[in-house]
Amino acid sequence: MQRNLTLDYFKLLLSILVILIHLQPLTYGRIFVAYEISNGLARIAVPCFFIINGYFIDRFIDDGKKVWNYILHLFLVYVVWTLIYGGLKFPDVITAFLTGGIHLWYVPALIGAVLIVYAVRKMKINIHLTLGLVCVFVVIGYYIQNFTALPEQYSAIVYRNCFFEGFPFVFMGYFLKQKDIISKLSKYKIVILGLALLFSVTLFAEVYIGFKNKWGMDIYLSLLPLCALLFILVMFFPKYSDKPDYIQSNLPSGIYFSHMLVLEFVLSGTSGERYILLPEIIFLTILLASVIVIVNKRIKIFI
């Protein structure tokens, strides 16, 4: 099967943006530019990953056995990384498992989202009606995040989960594939680019409002349309390769799962402006992720 190199490079960029999310604060003080980078631009990363997952589950979503195997593998990966991070950031592994840690919440959110899409498919629920429900879920998640007083440690359970973050974006990717949206819109590249720029502006406006009001930083209303448009733009310009490259295709996942280990190592006991350490952090993360990907080729429990 051919690999889309453009998509590989896009996923690599997204994985670097995830590092920027967790390299907070980039600089000391509530400096707006740094806030817009970590909590604005970089926040497209996880939703875009969800959309990519949703786009490609079309390959097996009708096969219950393959769906089950996919979920079992994700669960194994989640358990392994929970054990790795549990001793670093949490008083016990159970707390880490229930909350999803700093970034591992993505995995149970993905599992739940895939199960919901599978159920929607099996029950033959109208795909356009489901898309409408997806928008409602995003609004509910946005409201819970910003207008209810929730302790941060419970965010993964209450709103940073499969219902309000995972399912909306995974279903969006699935919808794009099912309706062949990318092919249908291929003649309107300029329009799609213009819309992406428009929603980029609305995203930065949302971030500014959040900055002023000290609101949450995970769910923005602009992310659903913006990330869908960005994914469409990337898929407009595919560059295919027949040559398999296991490391390149899996490196973004390796970076996503391992980058917090590098941040813990590099930032421990340091003071000063964090952005200065960014090149070192990226280099070490890519190095560690490459090792993990190589090991995972034989022991498939890390990615």
N, C-alpha and C positions, 0 to 999 in steps of 0.2 A: 504494500500500500504506500502511495506517495505521501510525503510529508510536506506540509505547507511551511516553508522556512519563514515567511513573513509572520505567520502566527507564532512560530517558535520565538522569534525576536520580540514580538509584542509581549508574550508571556514572560520573557526575561526582563523586559522593562517593567512590567507589573510587579514582578518579584522584588525588584530594586525599590519600587515605590512603597512596598510593604515595609521595607527596612526604614524608610523615611517616616512612616507612620509611627513606628515604635522608637525612633530616635528622638524622643520628645523629652525636654524641649530642644529644638535644633540650636537655639541660642537662649541665653538667660533673659528672663522677663517676658511679659506677654507682648512680644513684638509681632505686629500684624502680618508682615511678609512671611516670617517663619511659620506662623499659624496657618496661613493660607496654603503653604506648601504641604505641611504635615497633615493638616485637617481639611484641606480642600483638594488640591491636585492629586495627592497621594491616595485619597479616599476612593478613587475610581478603581483601585487595584482589586480588592476583594469582590465587588460586584461584577467586574469584568471576568474574573476567574469563574464565578458562578455561571455567567452567561455562556462561557466556553464549555463548561461541563454540561450545561443544558443542551447546547447545540449538538454535542456528540453522543448524548445518551440515546438519541434517536436510533442509533445503530443496534441497540439491544433492548429498548424499553418494552417491546412486545414479547420478549422471552423472559418469563418469570424466573427461570433457573439462572440466566445470566445476570438479571437484576439482583438476585439473591447473592450470587458469588461476588458481584461488585460491592454490595453493601458489607458482606462479611470481610472483604479485603480492607475496605475503608475502616471498619471497626477495629481490625487488627492493627492497622497503622495508628489509629487513635490511641489504642491501649499502649502500644510501644512508646509513642512520644509522650504520653501522659506519665509513664513510668520514668522517662528520661528527665522531664521537666518538673515532675512532682517534688523531687527533693531540692530543686533549686529555688522555686518561687512560692511554694506552698508548704504549710505545716504538715500536710499529709497528702497522700496520693488520691484519697477519696474526694477531698475538696477540689483538687485539680481535675479529676474526672468529671465531677458534677458541674463545674463552672466553665470548663473548656479553656482554662488558663488565659494567657494573654492573647494567643492567636489560634489555639487548637480548636476553639469553638466552631471554626469553619468546617471541620470534618463531620461532627454530628448534625450541623445545620445542612450540610450537603446530603447526608444520609436521609434525613427527614424530608428534604426537598425532593429527592429522587423517588421516595416512597409515595409522596403526594402526587407527583406527576404520573407515576405508574397507576395509582388509583384513579386519577382523572381519566387516564387512557382506557383503563379497563371498564370503567363505568360509562364511558362514551359521553362524558360531559362536554357540552359545546365549548370549543376552544376559544371562541371570542368572548363568551360569558366568563370563562375562567380568566381570561386576560383582564377583564373588568374587575373581577374579584382580587386579582393580583394588585391592582392599583389601590383598591380599598385597604388591603393588608399593609401596603407601604405607608399609607396615611395613618393607619392605626399605630403602627410601629413608631412613626414620627411623633405622634401625640404622646405615646407612653414614654418615649425617650426624653422629651422636652418639657412635658407638663405634669409629670408625676415624680414624686420624690423617691427615687430608688437608689439604694446603695450600689456602688459600682460593681461589687462582687456578684450581684445578682443580675446584672445586665444581660449576661449570656443566656440566662434561663428565661427572663421575662420578655426581652425584645430583640436581643442579638441572637436569633435562633432560626430554625427552619421556616417558621411561619412568616416572619416579618423581614428577614433578610435573605435566607436561603431560597425558599420557594419562589418569591417574585422574580428573582434574577435567573434562576435555573429554568423556570417556566418561560421566561422571555427568550432565552437561548433556544429552548425547545420549539417555541412558537415561530421563531425566525427560520428554523430548519423545516418545520412542518409546512409552512406556507411559502417556502422558497422565496423569502423576502429579498434576500441578497441578489438573486438573479433578476427578480422583478424590478428592483430599484437601480440596477447597474447603469441605466441611462441617465440617472439623476445624481451623479456624484457631487456636482457643485451644490445642489440643493441639500444633500445629506451633510456635506461639509459645513454649509451655512447654518443648518439646524444644530450641528454639534457645537459650533462656535457660540450660538445663541444660548444653548443650555450650559455651556461652560461659564458664560457670564452669569446666568441665574444661579449656578452652583457657587461661584465666588461671592455672590450677593448673599446667599444663604449662610455661607461661612462667616461673612462679616456680621450678620445678625447674630449668629451663634457666638461669635467672638465677643460681641458687646453684651450679650445676655448670659454668657457662660453656660450655654446649652450643651447637649450631647454632641458627639462628633462622629457617630457611626451612620445614622440614617439621614440622608438629605433627599428631598422630594425630586431634585434634579437628576439624581444618580440613575434612576431607571431609564429615562429616555436618553440621557447622555451616554451611558455605558453601552446601551444597545446601538446607538449611532456610531460610536467609536469602533465597536466590533464589526459593524457593517463596513465601515471605511477600510479597516484592516483586511477584511475578506474580499474587498473590491480589487486588491492588488496582490494576488497570491503569487508566490514563487515556489514551484514544486521541485522536489528532489526525490529520485528513486533510491538514493543511497541511504540506508538506515544509519542513524546516529543516536545511539541510546543515551549517551551523556547529554548531548545538546537538547534532545526532546524532553528529558526528565530533570534537567538542571533547575528550571524555575521551581519545580516542586521541592527539590532538595534545598534550595535557598529559602523557600517559604517555611519549611519545617525546622531548619537548623539555625536561622539567623539570630534567634533570641539567645542561643548559646554563645554566639560571638559577641553580641551586645553585652551580655553578662560578663564575659571575660574582658573585653576592651574597656568598658565603662566603669568597672568595679574600682572604686577608690579614686576615680579621676574627678577633676574639676576644671571648669573653663568652658569655652564654647565647643559644643559637641560637633558642629558641622566640620570642624577641622579634622575630626577623626573619621569622617565619612569615607574617604578613599581607602583607609586601612580596613575599616569595617567591611566594605564591599569586597575588597580583595580576599580577606580571610574567610568571608562567608562563601564566596564562590569556590575557594579552595576546599573548605570543609564539605560543601554541598557536592562537589565533584567526587570526593572520596565516598560519601554516603551513596551517591548514585552508582558508583562502581561496585560497592559492596552489595547494594540492593539488586544488582543484576543477577547475583547468585542467591542471596537471601532476601526474598521479596517481602520485607516487613516494614520498610522505612518510607516507601513512597507508594 
